[in-house]
């Protein structure tokens, strides 16, 4: 049986060390989305025929970006539109304001 260990890339390790040296907070970034495809309505048919259900094309979705520290401090922002630079900047501004000190945000692929 093999064991697996988490391994950070060198840039990530350097950032974590530098944040500790500077007394900064290190946050880990995440983004997620939930989408609901509605299928309202009821269908029925006489015996021997195929029931037909008319569906609406309405979809609803909500997105969330979040940041969590190794100590478990969580900050998040919920939004409906597509992720863009303005939303990320708004999250960063909120993180910095709340932390009251330097913030290192570690972001994987977006």
ABEGO torsion letter per residue (X at the ends): XBBBBBBBBAAAAAAAAAAAAAGBBBBBBBBBBBBBBBBBEBBBBBBGBBBBBBBBABBBBBBBBBBBBAAGBBBBBBBABBBBAAAAAAAAAAAAAAAGBBBBBBBBBX
